[in-house]
């Protein structure tokens, strides 16, 4: 019985740690809460769940941009081809609290002068 109790405790600790890590990464807790504005050229795009990830060149620095889940991007009017390599893109969103990460979660995306709102309730 004691062995079962220890096994359950270990399982619980590991499960809580996993959930905490997933929520911290995919939520907004890792961001500053304020917005920045970046413009650069798309270097690569990996679209899918839990969210799309772009690498963009901003004045010679590579930034990682988290865009929405496929359904969120589609709802905003974006198509996978909009994230093609070389496309100039403007991102307004919340950066990582650790600025050395050069990572931002996009709230709004601008391509070719058109605005795509991913998170309408955030600003």
N, C-alpha and C positions, 0 to 999 in steps of 0.2 A: 504494500500500500504506500509506503514511504517513497519507493522508487517511482511509482505512478505520479505522486504529488510533485516530486522534483521534475519529472519529465513535463508535466503540465505547466509548471512554473517557467521552465526554460522555453517551452513553446510560446507561452504568453509574452515573455520578455522579447523574444525574437519577432513575434507578430506585431507587437506595439512599435518596436523600432522600425520595422518595415513600413508600416502605415504612416508613422511620423515622417519618415524620409520622403515618402511618396507625396504626402500632403504639402510638405515644405517646398518640394521642387515644382509641383504642378499647380499650386495655388499662387497666391500673391505675397506670401509671407517673406520670400527672399528678396522682394523688391524694396525700393526706397519709399514708395508711396507718392513720389513726385514724378513728373514727366520730363523726358528729354526728347529732342528732335534730331534725328540722324538722316543723312542722305548718302547713298552709296550705290555701288553696282553689285548686283547679285553674283556671287561666286559659285554657290551651290544651293540646292533646295532638296530637303527630304520631307515630303509631305505624308501625313498619316496620323495615326493615333499614338500617343495621347494628344499630340499637337504637332504642327509642322515646325521645322527648324530651317532657317536660312542662314547662310554665311554671307555677309556683305563686306565689301571693301569701302571703308570710310576714311578717306585721306591717307591711305596706306596702312591703316589698322584694320584687322579682321574683327568684326563684331558678329556675335551669334544673336539671331532674332527668333524668338518664339512667336509664331503666328497661331491662328486658331486651329481647332480640330477641323477635319474635312467639312463637316456640316456647318460649322461657324463661318469658315472661309466662303463656302458656297452661298450661305445666307447673306453675306456681305456683298456678294456679286463677283467674287474672285473665282478664277478658273486656274487649274494647275499650270497651264501655259503662261499665265501672268508672271509666274516666278521663274522664268527662264534665265539662264546664265547670261550676264551682260546687261540685263534690264536695270535701268536706274530706278531706284525705289526710295521713297521717303517714309520713315517710320516715326510715329509719335507713340511713346509708351513709357513704361516704368523700367528703369535700369536696376540691375542687381545692386544690393546694398554694398557689395564689394565691387567697386568700380574697376578693379584690376581684372575682373571676369570679362569685361566688355560684352555683357549679355543684357538684352532688353526684352521685355514681354510687350508685344505690339498691341496697342489699343486701336490705332488707326493706321492705315496703309494708304500711301498715295503713289499711283503709277500713272504716268502720262497725264498728269493734271487732274486725275479723278480720285476722289476720296472713297475709301472702303472702310466702313466702321465695323470693327470686330466686337468691341465691347461698348455699347452705347451708354451704359450706366456709369462709365468710368471717365474721368477727365483730369 
